[in-house]
Amino acid sequence: MADRTSQRSVHRALILKELREISRDGRFRVAGAVVLALLLATLAFGAREQQSVKAERAAAQATADDHFRAQDEKNPHVAAHYGTYVFKPSGVLAFVNPGVDAFVGVSLKLEAHKRNPLEGAKARDGTALSRFSRLSVAQVIELLVPLLLIGIGFGVWTSERERGTLRQLASLGVAPRALLLGKLLGLLGAMALLLVPAGLLGTAIVALLVDLGGPGTLPRGLALVAGYAVYILAWVLLTLLVSAHASSSRAALVTLLGLWVVGGLVVPRLAADAAVAAARAPTSARVAANVRESLTRGLPGGPDREARVSELTEKLLERHGFLGAETLMDASLLSGLELQAEAAFENEVIDHHFAVLARALDRQDRFLQLFGALSPVVAVRSLSMALAGTDGAHHRHFSDSAERHRRELVELLNTEFAERGGALGFDYKAGRELWAKAPVLRYEQPTLGWVLGRQWPSVALLVGWLVLAGAGALRAVRRMRVV
Amino acid sequence: MFWAVFRVEGLSLVRDRAVWAVLLGFALVVVYAALSGGALAQAERRAHSELLTEERARFAALQDELVAIERGGPVRHLTDPRDPHIVGRELGRRVATLPPGPLAAVSVGQRDLLPTAIIVTTEARLGDSGADDAAGLARRVTGAFDLAFVLVFLLPLVVIALSFDVLSAERERGTLALVLAQPIRLGTFVLAKTALRAAVLLVVVLAAGIVAPLVAGGGLSGADVGANVLGYAGLLVGYTAFWFCLAVLVNAFGSSSSGNALSLVGVWLLLVVVVPGLTSVVVDTLHPAPSRVELVNRARDAAREAEAEVSELEGDHGAAPASADRDVARRAVHVQGQLESRVEPVIAAFHAQLARQQALVDRLRFLSPAIVAFEGMSDVSGSGVTRHQQFSAAVSELHAEHKRFFFARIEQGARLTSADYERMPRFERREPPPSALLWRVGSGLLGLLVPAGLMVVLSLRGFRGLLSRGLR
């Protein structure tokens, strides 16, 4: 009992000593203040940006919906050509990690016969400098915090050894595990001084400025915090491991800086480069050309356009009980059904070619995640973008649901044409009561389960880094020279 | 004495395996980056030549068909080569390309975002869709592993690794007192040691950094390769010199080797990551890009009736080809004119704002050598915003000429003849003169060399102070 109490007081003394030393370190004070300031600035800036983006897109969406509803009387299919626009809403957590957002389009024209690309990537309207160095909350946590950690922690063992205090501690019979725990909690305490205020501010921003979004925000936010906690803990242990292993403070510093440069700067770019080169995906222009080609010739290996469209028309006629009795039909009903059959064929073609693209991009994504084995930065970045809802997969998720929405809209207009047009054919005109019936796109981000289902390699690799660094640190401390 | 130190230091450096490892590793990274950038440039060239071949074949076919029709052959209405509406809008589309520059492998710049091949028709040019596709998204977000990245980010770290302890190690080993017992000044000693390291590194950087991208990029045929390579080499020397001078300065005022390394990495972080990041925030805040989202609705709003008319023309499936009726073609021209006149000011605002942003970057670049080097590399590799804007302006000119040519004939109700085909406007690319490039890069170079010189002067003062304090 007494033993445990004394052990606890030893622990407490060790932690307090570490914290005191770190907080008295002038370097930590300056660098810590800079990192904290950058963290708060990026938080505030990100939140402001996100708010304005959100307001702008909501207003734009309202205007676009109004435009559609305020159309003059016209044939429903002509209205489908006139089409409407949808604007991609930004996710609630995008202010933490803007991810791909600046590099993908935000507005999309929905019209008959075409799946248009999203247009208007923000990065295109900026200088190259804005891409050269983009500071975001995620960048600060993923790169600057570990660097700060290295700066204060590289000599955590070596300097004690160089000063001779390590020998004293050893002679007191303090267990290596207790020492490690003391150092670990000391460094973590120092990081907490920075990250807890930033975390509280982030939570406040989500709660006050940005509305809480769907029910998915809280689990995503918690998962994000957990992911970053694991990441930082892994770096703390890595720092302790290298410092315990190194022969001198200088060697520890050089090793850690080398790891940071390779892990934080080189591997992520190399990974992206390799993933894009290895898992080739067709370019948008290629996909568009393939779709165009298949629209005139039919899908590869399938019937040609005319055969397939008439096949689909027959099915529709059969469903409506008019097969073989086309001459008895109203002009509009026949035209409307033909338009539906045409749309169904177009959708088959679009689905086919976009599925090819999606498979290639998924392959690319998985390939990229594997590089998390070489650097925890890659793993945490991939996970964080996914949780913030700003990775390529989320972009495709939006694009797919916008496409489903387009089909609903076109289907509604074509059905109306077929059922109401009577003998008028293309002369039939519908009015505002039809435009008012147009569906409204309500986009919901996928669930946390969906995210983790795609990101499990990153999660596993991140935890792997933590476990390996922890085990390595413990081993290194047990075997550490004290003199 | 300088040369004696140079020689001795050279011998000890040659025996240092760590130095070899760093240099070799760096050279490999440089070559990899050059190959990766070169592959992108080559792919771009292939895509361009496909487009241009297609254009030539298309025009040849149109002219053949025209001759056949003139000789009494059959006319297909949808692809009538005599119809100015159809040819201007679709069949006679022109391809304008911005080929990768001779040093394209150095920097991807904005080339992976801004279109380098634009199709020109008589239709309104509302913003060129192009390079922003999903296939390379991962690379665009992280940034390409190109030479600009390797040289701007990693080269300073190699310099730091080679020289953070150029003086402090001698002090810590106790060899400095021995050295200074010889008839040599401390300044000369440190400068000689540093000069050797710089010379060795520069050999690697210049050899690998210039030869590899020239070979990999495959663009040696360009006319002004000389100016580009000269500017690029100047940037490499200037940027390397800056960081070595900084290392000397830190050593002159510094303490332990670890302290020096930390200070240098701190300055690196500040100049390469923080200052450029904040600069781009300042630029974005002072000259915010107009909103594309707003543009969509403004264009839609302004040209609502016009667009409704156009979709009326298109949505009417069963109708005869639009140009069967000359009035329809005229109306389409009119409708489009309305649409353009309302949207053009908004588009112009985008270009103007981007030009203002770039002008501000050009002034603020002197805040950090990393910005100077990065901007300079974008310029010499021909992937900077300026060259793209000039390209876009030239495309606008072609677009205007193209429209004038076809719209005049639509208004007159004229048919295109073989002679017209010879007169059709084509794209003419104008590259800025090499002197403009040298001026931009040269002024940037001053932004590297002046601070480097100042740091040398300060270091010499630091050495004197160090000696007067008895090397403690």
Boltz contact constraints between the chains, C-beta under 6 A:
constraints:
  - contact:
      token1: [A, 56]
      token2: [B, 291]
      max_distance: 6.0
  - contact:
      token1: [A, 56]
      token2: [B, 293]
      max_distance: 6.0
  - contact:
      token1: [A, 57]
      token2: [B, 293]
      max_distance: 6.0
  - contact:
      token1: [A, 60]
      token2: [B, 293]
      max_distance: 6.0
  - contact:
      token1: [A, 60]
      token2: [B, 297]
      max_distance: 6.0
  - contact:
      token1: [A, 63]
      token2: [B, 297]
      max_distance: 6.0
  - contact:
      token1: [A, 67]
      token2: [B, 300]
      max_distance: 6.0
  - contact:
      token1: [A, 77]
      token2: [B, 315]
      max_distance: 6.0
  - contact:
      token1: [A, 78]
      token2: [B, 312]
      max_distance: 6.0
  - contact:
      token1: [A, 78]
      token2: [B, 315]
      max_distance: 6.0
  - contact:
      token1: [A, 81]
      token2: [B, 311]
      max_distance: 6.0
  - contact:
      token1: [A, 81]
      token2: [B, 314]
      max_distance: 6.0
  - contact:
      token1: [A, 81]
      token2: [B, 315]
      max_distance: 6.0
  - contact:
      token1: [A, 82]
      token2: [B, 311]
      max_distance: 6.0
  - contact:
      token1: [A, 85]
      token2: [B, 296]
      max_distance: 6.0
  - contact:
      token1: [A, 87]
      token2: [B, 293]
      max_distance: 6.0
  - contact:
      token1: [A, 100]
      token2: [B, 137]
      max_distance: 6.0
  - contact:
      token1: [A, 100]
      token2: [B, 141]
      max_distance: 6.0
  - contact:
      token1: [A, 103]
      token2: [B, 140]
      max_distance: 6.0
  - contact:
      token1: [A, 103]
      token2: [B, 141]
      max_distance: 6.0
  - contact:
      token1: [A, 106]
      token2: [B, 293]
      max_distance: 6.0
  - contact:
      token1: [A, 107]
      token2: [B, 293]
      max_distance: 6.0
  - contact:
      token1: [A, 107]
      token2: [B, 296]
      max_distance: 6.0
  - contact:
      token1: [A, 120]
      token2: [B, 292]
      max_distance: 6.0
  - contact:
      token1: [A, 121]
      token2: [B, 132]
      max_distance: 6.0
  - contact:
      token1: [A, 123]
      token2: [B, 113]
      max_distance: 6.0
  - contact:
      token1: [A, 124]
      token2: [B, 113]
      max_distance: 6.0
  - contact:
      token1: [A, 125]
      token2: [B, 289]
      max_distance: 6.0
  - contact:
      token1: [A, 127]
      token2: [B, 357]
      max_distance: 6.0
  - contact:
      token1: [A, 127]
      token2: [B, 358]
      max_distance: 6.0
  - contact:
      token1: [A, 127]
      token2: [B, 361]
      max_distance: 6.0
  - contact:
      token1: [A, 127]
      token2: [B, 385]
      max_distance: 6.0
  - contact:
      token1: [A, 128]
      token2: [B, 109]
      max_distance: 6.0
  - contact:
      token1: [A, 128]
      token2: [B, 110]
      max_distance: 6.0
  - contact:
      token1: [A, 128]
      token2: [B, 378]
      max_distance: 6.0
  - contact:
      token1: [A, 129]
      token2: [B, 280]
      max_distance: 6.0
  - contact:
      token1: [A, 129]
      token2: [B, 361]
      max_distance: 6.0
  - contact:
      token1: [A, 130]
      token2: [B, 280]
      max_distance: 6.0
  - contact:
      token1: [A, 132]
      token2: [B, 276]
      max_distance: 6.0
  - contact:
      token1: [A, 132]
      token2: [B, 374]
      max_distance: 6.0
  - contact:
      token1: [A, 133]
      token2: [B, 273]
      max_distance: 6.0
  - contact:
      token1: [A, 133]
      token2: [B, 276]
      max_distance: 6.0
  - contact:
      token1: [A, 133]
      token2: [B, 277]
      max_distance: 6.0
  - contact:
      token1: [A, 135]
      token2: [B, 277]
      max_distance: 6.0
  - contact:
      token1: [A, 151]
      token2: [B, 262]
      max_distance: 6.0
  - contact:
      token1: [A, 249]
      token2: [B, 258]
      max_distance: 6.0
  - contact:
      token1: [A, 250]
      token2: [B, 257]
      max_distance: 6.0
  - contact:
      token1: [A, 250]
      token2: [B, 258]
      max_distance: 6.0
  - contact:
      token1: [A, 253]
      token2: [B, 258]
      max_distance: 6.0
  - contact:
      token1: [A, 253]
      token2: [B, 261]
      max_distance: 6.0
  - contact:
      token1: [A, 261]
      token2: [B, 157]
      max_distance: 6.0
  - contact:
      token1: [A, 265]
      token2: [B, 153]
      max_distance: 6.0
  - contact:
      token1: [A, 268]
      token2: [B, 142]
      max_distance: 6.0
  - contact:
      token1: [A, 269]
      token2: [B, 142]
      max_distance: 6.0
  - contact:
      token1: [A, 269]
      token2: [B, 143]
      max_distance: 6.0
  - contact:
      token1: [A, 269]
      token2: [B, 145]
      max_distance: 6.0
  - contact:
      token1: [A, 270]
      token2: [B, 145]
      max_distance: 6.0
  - contact:
      token1: [A, 272]
      token2: [B, 138]
      max_distance: 6.0
  - contact:
      token1: [A, 272]
      token2: [B, 139]
      max_distance: 6.0
  - contact:
      token1: [A, 272]
      token2: [B, 142]
      max_distance: 6.0
  - contact:
      token1: [A, 273]
      token2: [B, 36]
      max_distance: 6.0
  - contact:
      token1: [A, 273]
      token2: [B, 139]
      max_distance: 6.0
  - contact:
      token1: [A, 273]
      token2: [B, 145]
      max_distance: 6.0
  - contact:
      token1: [A, 275]
      token2: [B, 138]
      max_distance: 6.0
  - contact:
      token1: [A, 276]
      token2: [B, 136]
      max_distance: 6.0
  - contact:
      token1: [A, 276]
      token2: [B, 138]
      max_distance: 6.0
  - contact:
      token1: [A, 276]
      token2: [B, 139]
      max_distance: 6.0
  - contact:
      token1: [A, 281]
      token2: [B, 135]
      max_distance: 6.0
  - contact:
      token1: [A, 283]
      token2: [B, 133]
      max_distance: 6.0
  - contact:
      token1: [A, 283]
      token2: [B, 135]
      max_distance: 6.0
  - contact:
      token1: [A, 284]
      token2: [B, 133]
      max_distance: 6.0
  - contact:
      token1: [A, 361]
      token2: [B, 134]
      max_distance: 6.0
  - contact:
      token1: [A, 368]
      token2: [B, 138]
      max_distance: 6.0
  - contact:
      token1: [A, 392]
      token2: [B, 137]
      max_distance: 6.0
